[in-house]
């Protein structure tokens, strides 16, 4: 089936919305720079005088703050004993406290090295990104003033969308409050295509949209598909994890013309990549729309940080790319990189976008700075992939990405390993049901560009005391969640 089918469907859906006067437009509100709202002494204190994005060549002392954390002794003891916590522990940290919280002033803290976060490049503590957020906050306050379609869409948001579209080699981009909301918006929009093109709003059986989803896709994709199914215009098919023969067989048997394949690009719980080359070939053969969730690949993979599609040289074969700014960018928010027409359709039908408050202006400013820094500080990508190689050399495990899923089996084994590492000074969480199926519990280890070789030597030494590398399964092919 030719790819022009989906272009035609989008045009028809937009025409229908236009006839119903349901097309929604984004009109950026320009936030002028008012020096009177940013006192000069505050600019000097925070070092905000320059509009340049300062970048650095190599690991700096502030990068360590992205992987070094502290935990209150009371929280530590609860974790070790597996005692449920409400989160109300007296973790006052370095804050000054009054007499009413005197107990906090004597609280002891444990220093831990983080091996369980998603801040892959260590950008969450980068001063250029912090300054961008502070500068926007001092100039404009926090905001936002409302949802993006009302009055929460500014020149800051538009600038971020433009640079993300360039990063992903797409015509345009739509910001969403989170990556979860971005996937939900895309899936419900796909569901609306069938109903918009159907006479009377209810499509015939073969006029529905067929969505083919990898068995290990993220929960946001699964929940989005479930919601789209309730619209009555979507039929979901789950193919075995990264099994292109199974996907091809499902595609061949499917009588519906409007087909979509959606997959994580780098799977968050197993750390393996989608077979992008084979997906590209199947796309050419079957003419389906290809959508990927590049949450864990954006900024980490590809020469320019464009993600997994850039890494595998197939960006032009990906029609829609969902991403997040809360992982390697070290900020917050989600986005959908796509064509201008798809953007117009999603912003008019994606409920999780339409009915959510827009991203705060300082966060948008910080995310824009993060995109620039991630592209310019190319050493960070080299550093994290060097850490992947180091982990392999130290353990002999066949790891392929900064996400290392060490499957130990029972819940008890996973908890014991996590507790041992905690007592050894390493923060690694045991992943248990319902996140993963019973008897596939694991330690999800993540590497960062801010980790050093010495960090890995100490960590793998501790790891070897609680698990046997020779008996270790690095990833599982069992499903974590089902449609």
C-alpha positions in Angstrom: 0.0 0.0 0.0 1.5 3.3 -1.0 2.4 5.8 1.7 0.2 8.4 0.1 -2.7 6.7 1.8 -1.9 8.2 5.2 -1.3 11.6 3.6 -4.7 11.4 2.1 -6.3 10.3 5.4 -4.7 13.2 7.3 -5.9 15.7 4.7 -9.4 14.2 4.8 -9.5 14.3 8.6 -8.3 17.9 8.7 -10.9 18.9 6.1 -13.6 17.2 8.2 -12.5 19.1 11.3 -12.4 22.3 9.3 -16.0 21.8 8.1 -17.0 21.2 11.8 -15.0 24.3 12.8 -12.8 22.1 15.1 -9.4 23.0 13.8 -7.3 24.3 16.7 -4.4 26.7 16.2 -1.3 27.6 18.2 -0.6 31.3 18.4 2.5 32.1 20.4 2.3 34.9 22.9 5.5 36.8 22.8 7.0 37.5 26.3 9.1 40.7 25.9 12.3 41.0 27.8 11.6 43.7 30.5 14.8 44.6 32.3 12.8 46.3 35.1 11.6 42.8 36.1 15.1 41.4 36.4 17.1 43.4 39.0 20.8 43.8 38.0 22.0 42.5 41.3 20.1 39.2 40.7 21.6 39.0 37.2 25.1 39.4 38.7 24.4 36.9 41.5 23.2 34.2 39.1 25.6 35.1 36.3 22.8 35.8 33.8 24.3 38.7 31.8 25.3 36.7 28.7 22.8 35.3 26.2 25.5 32.8 25.0 25.1 29.1 25.7 28.3 28.3 27.6 29.6 24.8 26.9 32.5 22.8 28.3 35.0 20.2 27.1 35.0 17.4 29.5 33.6 16.4 32.9 33.2 19.2 35.4 32.7 19.2 39.2 29.0 20.0 38.9 28.4 16.9 36.7 29.0 14.7 39.7 25.9 16.1 41.4 23.8 14.3 38.7 25.0 10.9 40.0 25.7 11.6 43.7 22.8 11.8 46.1 22.1 11.7 49.8 19.5 9.7 51.7 18.3 10.3 55.2 19.4 7.6 57.6 15.7 7.0 58.6 14.8 6.4 54.9 17.8 4.2 54.5 16.8 2.0 57.4 13.3 1.7 56.1 14.6 0.7 52.6 17.0 -1.9 54.0 14.2 -3.5 56.1 11.6 -3.2 53.3 9.3 -1.1 55.5 6.7 0.8 53.5 7.1 4.5 53.6 4.7 7.4 53.1 7.5 9.7 52.0 7.1 11.8 55.1 10.4 10.9 56.6 12.2 13.8 58.2 14.5 14.4 55.3 15.3 18.0 55.9 18.6 17.9 54.1 20.6 21.1 54.3 17.6 23.3 54.8 17.6 25.6 57.8 15.0 24.4 60.3 13.2 26.0 63.2 12.7 24.7 66.7 9.4 23.0 65.5 11.4 20.7 63.3 14.4 20.3 65.7 14.5 16.6 65.1 15.5 17.2 61.5 18.6 19.3 62.5 20.3 16.2 63.8 19.3 13.9 60.9 22.2 11.9 59.5 22.5 11.3 55.8 24.1 8.5 53.6 25.9 9.4 50.4 25.0 7.2 47.5 26.1 6.8 43.9 23.1 6.8 41.6 23.0 3.9 39.1 19.2 4.0 38.5 18.3 7.3 37.0 17.6 8.4 33.4 19.8 11.5 33.3 22.1 9.7 30.8 24.2 12.7 29.9 24.4 14.3 33.3 22.7 17.5 32.0 20.3 18.0 35.0 23.0 19.9 36.9 24.6 21.8 34.0 25.0 25.5 34.9 24.1 26.8 31.4 20.7 25.0 31.6 20.1 26.2 35.2 20.9 29.7 34.2 18.5 29.6 31.3 15.7 28.5 33.6 16.6 31.2 36.2 16.8 33.9 33.6 13.4 33.1 32.2 11.9 32.8 35.7 13.3 36.2 36.8 12.1 37.8 33.6 8.6 36.3 33.3 7.9 34.3 36.5 6.9 30.7 36.4 3.7 30.6 34.3 2.2 29.2 32.3 -1.0 31.1 32.0 -3.1 28.2 30.7 -3.3 25.4 28.2 -1.3 25.8 25.0 -4.4 26.4 22.9 -5.6 29.2 25.2 -2.8 31.3 26.4 0.0 29.1 27.6 2.0 28.9 24.3 4.8 31.4 24.1 7.8 32.3 21.9 9.8 30.1 24.3 7.7 27.1 23.5 7.9 27.8 19.8 11.6 28.1 19.9 11.9 24.8 21.6 9.6 23.1 19.1 11.7 24.4 16.2 15.0 23.1 17.5 13.5 19.7 18.4 12.0 19.5 14.9 15.5 20.2 13.5 17.1 17.6 15.8 14.6 14.9 14.6 14.8 16.0 10.9 11.0 16.6 10.8 8.9 19.5 9.5 7.6 20.5 12.9 7.1 19.5 16.5 4.4 19.7 19.2 5.3 20.1 22.9 3.3 18.1 25.4 3.4 18.3 29.2 5.0 14.9 29.5 6.2 12.0 27.3 3.3 10.0 28.7 0.9 12.7 27.5 2.6 12.8 24.1 2.0 9.1 23.5 -1.6 9.4 24.7 -2.2 12.3 22.4 -0.8 10.5 19.4 -2.8 7.2 20.0 -6.1 9.0 20.5 -5.5 11.1 17.4 -4.9 7.9 15.4 -8.2 6.6 16.8 -10.0 9.7 15.7 -8.9 9.4 12.1 -11.2 6.4 11.5 -14.2 8.0 13.1 -13.7 11.3 11.3 -13.6 9.6 7.9 -16.5 7.3 8.6 -20.0 8.2 7.6 -22.0 8.7 10.7 -18.9 8.7 12.8 -18.7 4.9 13.1 -16.3 3.2 10.7 -17.0 -0.1 9.0 -14.9 -3.1 10.2 -12.2 -2.8 7.5 -12.2 1.0 7.6 -10.9 1.1 11.1 -7.2 1.9 12.0 -5.0 -1.1 12.7 -2.3 -0.4 15.3 0.5 -3.0 15.6 2.3 -2.6 18.9 5.5 -4.3 20.2 4.8 -6.5 23.2 7.2 -4.6 25.4 6.1 -1.1 24.5 5.9 1.5 27.2 2.8 1.8 29.4 1.9 5.2 27.8 1.6 3.6 24.4 -0.4 0.7 25.8 -2.8 3.0 27.7 -3.1 5.3 24.7 -4.1 2.3 22.5 -6.6 1.1 25.0 -8.2 4.6 25.1 -8.2 4.7 21.3 -9.9 1.3 21.1 -12.7 2.6 23.2 -13.5 5.0 20.4 -14.5 2.1 18.3 -12.3 3.0 15.4 -9.1 1.2 16.3 -8.1 -2.5 16.4 -4.9 -3.4 18.2 -2.5 -6.2 17.3 0.5 -7.1 19.6 3.5 -8.6 17.9 6.2 -10.6 19.8 9.0 -8.4 21.0 11.2 -7.3 18.1 9.9 -10.3 16.1 9.7 -9.0 12.5 8.5 -12.3 11.1 5.5 -12.2 13.5 4.8 -8.6 12.6 5.0 -9.3 8.9 2.6 -12.2 9.3 0.1 -10.0 11.2 0.4 -7.3 8.5 -0.3 -9.8 5.7 -3.4 -11.1 7.4 -4.8 -7.7 8.3 -7.6 -6.6 5.8 -7.6 -3.0 7.1 -5.8 -0.5 4.8 -4.9 2.1 7.5 -2.1 0.5 9.4 0.2 1.9 12.0 3.3 0.3 13.6 4.4 1.8 16.9 7.4 0.7 18.9 9.9 1.9 21.5 13.2 2.6 19.8 15.3 1.8 22.9 13.3 -0.3 25.3 13.2 1.1 28.8 13.2 -2.0 30.8 15.3 -4.4 28.7 17.8 -2.0 27.1 17.6 -3.4 23.6 17.0 -1.6 20.4 14.0 -2.0 18.0 15.2 -3.5 14.7 15.0 -0.2 12.8 16.4 -1.5 9.6 13.9 -4.3 9.3 11.1 -2.0 10.3 12.1 0.3 7.5 12.0 -2.5 5.0 8.5 -3.6 6.2 7.3 -0.1 6.0 8.2 0.1 2.3 6.6 -3.3 1.7 3.3 -2.6 3.6 3.0 1.2 3.5 2.2 1.5 7.2 2.7 4.6 9.3 5.8 4.1 11.5 5.8 5.8 14.9 8.5 5.4 17.5 8.9 6.4 21.1 12.5 7.6 21.3 12.4 8.6 25.0 15.6 6.8 25.9 17.4 7.3 22.6 17.0 11.1 22.1 20.4 13.0 22.7 22.1 9.6 23.6 22.2 8.0 20.1 23.2 9.4 16.8 26.1 11.7 15.8 24.1 14.8 16.6 22.0 13.2 19.4 19.0 12.9 17.0 18.2 9.5 18.5 17.9 5.9 17.5 16.6 6.6 14.0 19.7 8.8 13.3 22.0 6.1 14.8 20.5 3.5 12.3 20.4 6.0 9.4 16.6 5.7 8.9 15.2 9.0 10.2 13.4 9.5 6.9 11.5 6.2 7.4 10.1 7.3 10.7 6.9 9.2 10.2 6.3 10.3 13.8 8.8 10.4 16.6 7.7 10.8 20.3 10.3 11.9 22.8 10.8 13.3 26.2 12.8 16.1 27.8 12.9 14.4 31.2 15.6 11.9 30.6 18.9 12.7 28.7 17.9 16.4 28.5 17.7 16.6 32.3 14.6 18.7 32.2 10.8 17.9 31.9 8.2 17.6 29.2 7.4 15.6 26.1 7.1 16.2 22.4 5.9 14.8 19.1 8.1 15.4 16.0 6.1 15.0 12.8 4.9 16.8 9.6 3.0 20.1 9.9 -0.3 18.4 8.9 0.1 15.7 11.6 0.9 18.4 14.1 -2.3 20.3 13.2 -4.3 17.1 13.6 -2.8 16.1 16.9 -3.2 19.5 18.5 -6.9 19.4 17.4 -7.7 15.9 18.6 -5.1 14.8 21.1 -7.0 15.1 24.4 -4.0 14.8 26.7 -2.5 17.8 24.9 -5.6 19.9 24.5 -6.7 19.6 28.2 -3.3 20.0 29.9 -1.7 23.1 31.2 1.3 24.2 29.1 4.9 23.6 30.2 6.2 26.4 32.5 8.2 29.0 30.7 11.5 28.5 32.7 11.3 24.7 31.9 10.8 25.4 28.2 13.8 27.8 28.3 15.9 25.2 30.2 15.0 22.5 27.7 16.0 24.7 24.8 19.3 25.2 26.4 19.6 21.5 27.0 19.1 20.8 23.3 21.9 23.2 22.4 24.3 21.9 25.1 23.6 18.2 24.2 24.4 18.9 20.6 27.5 20.9 21.2 29.0 18.8 24.1 29.5 15.8 21.9 32.0 14.4 24.5 29.0 13.4 26.7 27.7 10.9 24.1 31.2 9.5 23.7 31.6 9.2 27.4 28.4 7.3 28.0 29.1 4.8 25.3 32.6 4.4 26.7 31.0 3.5 30.0 28.9 0.9 28.2 32.1 -0.6 26.9 33.7 -0.5 30.3 30.7 -2.3 31.9 31.0 -5.0 29.3 34.8 -5.3 29.9 34.4 -5.5 33.7 31.5 -8.0 33.8 31.6 -9.9 30.5 27.9 -9.3 30.1 26.8 -8.5 26.5 25.3 -5.1 27.1 24.3 -3.0 24.2 23.0 0.3 25.7 23.2 2.4 28.9 20.2 0.5 30.1 21.3 -2.8 31.7 18.6 -5.1 32.8 20.0 -7.8 35.2 17.2 -10.4 35.5 17.6 -12.3 38.7 14.2 -14.1 38.9 12.4 -14.0 42.2 11.3 -10.9 44.0 13.4 -11.9 47.1 16.6 -12.2 45.1 16.1 -8.8 43.5 15.4 -7.1 46.8 18.4 -8.7 48.5 20.7 -7.6 45.7 19.2 -4.0 45.9 19.7 -4.0 49.7 23.3 -5.2 49.4 24.1 -2.5 46.8 22.4 0.1 49.0 24.5 -0.8 52.0 27.6 -0.7 49.7 26.7 2.9 48.7 24.9 2.4 45.4 21.3 3.4 44.6 19.8 0.7 42.4 16.1 -0.2 42.6 14.7 -3.7 42.3 12.1 -3.8 39.6 9.2 -6.1 40.6 5.6 -6.9 39.5 3.5 -5.4 38.1 6.2 -3.5 36.3 7.6 -6.9 35.1 6.0 -10.4 35.2 6.5 -12.7 38.2 9.9 -14.5 38.3 11.5 -11.9 36.0 12.4 -9.4 38.7 15.5 -7.5 38.0 18.0 -4.8 38.8 17.7 -2.0 36.3 21.1 -0.4 36.1 21.6 2.8 34.1 24.9 4.4 33.1 25.6 8.1 32.8 28.3 10.2 31.1 28.9 11.6 34.7 30.1 8.2 35.9 33.8 7.5 35.9 35.7 4.3 35.2 36.5 4.2 38.9 32.8 4.4 39.7 32.2 1.4 37.5 35.0 -0.6 39.0 33.7 -0.1 42.5 30.1 -0.7 41.5 30.7 -3.9 39.5 32.9 -5.2 42.4 29.9 -4.7 44.7 27.6 -6.2 42.1 29.7 -9.3 41.8 29.2 -9.9 45.5 25.4 -10.2 45.2 24.9 -11.7 41.7 26.8 -14.3 39.6 27.6 -12.7 36.2 28.0 -16.1 34.6 24.5 -17.1 35.5 23.0 -13.7 34.7 20.3 -13.1 32.1 20.8 -9.6 30.7 17.3 -9.2 29.3 14.0 -10.9 29.2 11.8 -11.6 26.2 8.7 -11.9 28.4 6.1 -9.2 28.2 5.8 -6.6 31.0 2.3 -5.4 30.2 -0.4 -6.6 27.9 -3.0 -4.8 25.8 
